[in-house]
Amino acid sequence: MNKDIIAGNWQQLKGKAQSQWGKLTDDVFDVAEGNREYLSGKLQEQYGWTRERTEDEINAFERQFEKH
């Protein structure tokens, strides 16, 4: 999924992201506004994941919304 699509649809996707990554607060999602790098950093911080793991998680999340 194109990062511009995520940013453009952030309000609709935010709830799904919150369900997937429940350790992140509403404030984190509000500040993220679809910013992949910010989200990645917060996932690393809250879950203790490596950068590689967070990229895999975000990529998997994005694939859920790709049009076939």
C-alpha positions in Angstrom: 0.0 0.0 0.0 1.3 3.4 -0.9 2.2 5.5 2.2 0.1 8.4 0.9 -2.9 6.1 0.9 -2.3 5.2 4.6 -1.9 8.9 5.5 -5.0 9.9 3.5 -7.1 7.2 5.1 -5.6 7.4 8.6 -8.8 8.2 10.4 -10.5 5.1 9.0 -7.4 2.9 9.6 -6.6 4.2 13.1 -9.2 2.1 14.8 -7.9 -1.1 13.1 -4.4 -0.1 14.1 -5.4 0.4 17.7 -7.0 -3.0 17.7 -3.8 -4.6 16.4 -1.4 -2.8 18.6 -3.3 -2.3 21.8 -0.3 -1.2 23.9 -0.2 2.1 21.9 -2.3 4.9 23.3 -4.9 7.1 21.4 -2.4 9.9 21.7 0.2 7.9 19.8 -2.2 7.3 17.0 -3.3 10.9 17.0 0.3 12.1 16.7 1.2 9.5 14.1 -1.4 10.7 11.6 -0.3 7.9 9.3 3.5 8.6 9.7 5.0 5.2 9.3 8.4 6.1 10.9 6.8 7.5 14.0 4.5 4.5 14.3 7.5 2.2 13.9 9.4 3.9 16.6 6.5 3.7 19.0 6.1 0.0 18.3 9.7 -0.6 19.0 9.5 1.4 22.2 6.3 -0.3 23.5 6.8 -3.8 22.4 10.6 -4.0 22.5 10.7 -5.1 18.8 13.6 -4.6 16.5 13.2 -2.2 13.6 13.0 -5.1 11.2 10.1 -6.7 13.2 8.2 -3.4 13.3 8.6 -3.0 9.5 7.3 -6.6 9.1 4.3 -5.7 11.4 3.5 -2.5 9.5 3.9 -4.2 6.1 1.5 -6.9 7.2 -1.0 -4.3 8.5 -0.8 -2.5 5.1 -1.3 -5.6 3.1 -4.7 -6.1 4.8 -6.0 -3.1 2.9 -4.5 -3.5 -0.5 -6.9 -3.8 -3.3 -6.7 -7.0 -5.3 
